[in-house]
Amino acid sequence: MDKLAINITFDENNQIRVLEADKCRESENLKGECMDFLKKIVTFNDNVEQLIVILDEQAKKIEEQKLKAVGARNRIEGEEDNCRKKEQELKTLINERKMELGRLISEHESLKKIEQEQKNLIDKLSNNEAS
């Protein structure tokens, strides 16, 4: 069987060490670096969680604004439709009024013609009686 070379030493604090002093220092340094790395990872994780919370809040605000924008767009489109409908109704009303005006003008001219004919007839009858 192979013999294992175990080197037992005492450190500055008179504690028994199985590792050599330089390897023990390297292990302690590595342990310290690992603890620092772990702290940085924990800090990073906390920062990421805070960022996620902030992004979630912003996403909610963005969705609310999107819904408001969609609602506003729908209202505007509805208003545009209402304006077009109202414009069409007004055009129809204008056309109806123009037709009525044309009819009334024709009726007025016809009545003026009849009035003139009646005046002429009255004048003619008055002249016949006077003669």
C-alpha atoms as one frame of an Amber mdcrd trajectory, in Angstrom:
protein
   0.000   0.000   0.000   1.002   3.504  -0.782   1.842   5.640   2.116   0.036
   8.894   2.319   2.247  11.760   3.210   0.387  13.741   5.787   2.134  16.792
   7.000   0.828  17.956  10.356   1.985  21.413  11.412   1.153  24.139  13.895
   0.289  27.636  12.764   1.014  30.993  14.418  -1.935  30.532  16.752  -0.698
  27.084  17.739  -3.537  25.342  15.970  -2.957  21.993  14.328  -2.929  22.178
  10.527  -3.021  19.333   8.046  -2.186  21.625   5.112   0.998  23.496   4.616
   0.979  27.139   5.680   1.036  28.599   2.134  -1.766  26.277   0.996  -3.720
  27.163   4.103  -3.312  30.896   3.314  -4.380  30.266  -0.273  -7.427  28.377
   1.008  -8.279  31.248   3.366  -7.807  33.766   0.525  -9.989  31.642  -1.728
 -12.591  31.418   1.037 -12.528  35.229   1.379 -12.819  35.701  -2.368 -15.708
  33.232  -2.449 -17.469  35.148   0.327 -16.925  38.433  -1.553 -18.208  36.827
  -4.739 -21.227  35.454  -2.872 -21.982  38.930  -1.451 -21.722  40.404  -4.941
 -24.048  37.708  -6.299 -26.571  38.404  -3.520 -26.349  42.152  -4.221 -26.732
  41.497  -7.934 -29.749  39.262  -7.259 -31.333  41.990  -5.100 -30.712  44.567
  -7.833 -32.225  42.270 -10.450 -35.311  41.716  -8.271 -35.713  45.484  -7.824
 -35.300  45.981 -11.559 -37.931  43.319 -12.251 -40.355  45.044  -9.866 -39.723
  48.411 -11.538 -40.117  46.923 -15.016 -43.369  45.214 -13.986 -44.711  48.527
 -12.701 -43.669  50.265 -15.903 -45.256  47.493 -17.978 -48.532  47.987 -16.084
 -48.390  51.743 -16.679 -47.639  51.172 -20.355 -50.582  48.776 -20.680 -52.864
  51.308 -18.996 -51.689  54.008 -21.398 -52.164  51.645 -24.340 -55.743  50.977
 -23.252 -56.365  54.705 -22.835 -54.891  55.353 -26.287 -57.039  52.632 -27.862
 -60.113  54.040 -26.133 -59.282  57.556 -27.302 -58.684  56.317 -30.846 -62.020
  54.487 -30.821 -63.785  57.616 -29.536 -62.121  59.703 -32.240 -63.080  57.197
 -34.925 -66.614  57.226 -33.547 -66.627  61.017 -33.652 -65.344  60.943 -37.222
 -68.146  58.560 -38.154 -70.656  60.803 -36.381 -69.288  63.855 -38.206 -69.532
  62.098 -41.566 -73.070  60.978 -40.743 -74.042  64.475 -39.603 -72.432  65.961
 -42.728 -74.404  63.567 -44.922 -77.617  64.430 -43.080 -76.934  68.145 -43.546
 -76.175  67.667 -47.251 -79.438  65.764 -47.632 -81.283  68.533 -45.791 -79.634
  71.180 -48.002 -80.660  69.273 -51.133 -84.224  68.967 -49.822 -84.308  72.690
 -49.044 -82.897  73.521 -52.502 -85.609  71.403 -54.100 -88.230  73.100 -51.934
 -86.777  76.511 -52.839 -86.920  75.620 -56.532 -90.519  74.489 -56.128 -91.434
  77.660 -54.219 -89.733  79.863 -56.825 -91.666  78.089 -59.580 -94.875  78.440
 -57.606 -94.147  82.122 -56.961 -93.479  82.769 -60.659 -96.641  80.886 -61.528
 -98.629  82.951 -59.043 -97.071  86.178 -60.362 -98.057  85.111 -63.875-101.596
  84.323 -62.732-101.740  87.652 -60.881-100.584  89.480 -63.993-103.136  87.630
 -66.104-105.845  88.516 -63.605-104.773  92.178 -63.603-104.802  92.153 -67.378
-108.249  90.570 -67.347-109.499  93.128 -64.819-108.020  95.947 -66.889-109.578
  94.513 -70.032-112.951  94.123 -68.341-112.668  97.608 -66.863-111.840  99.021
 -70.271-114.745  97.154 -71.875-117.224  98.486 -69.327-115.855 101.964 -69.612
-116.209 101.969 -73.370
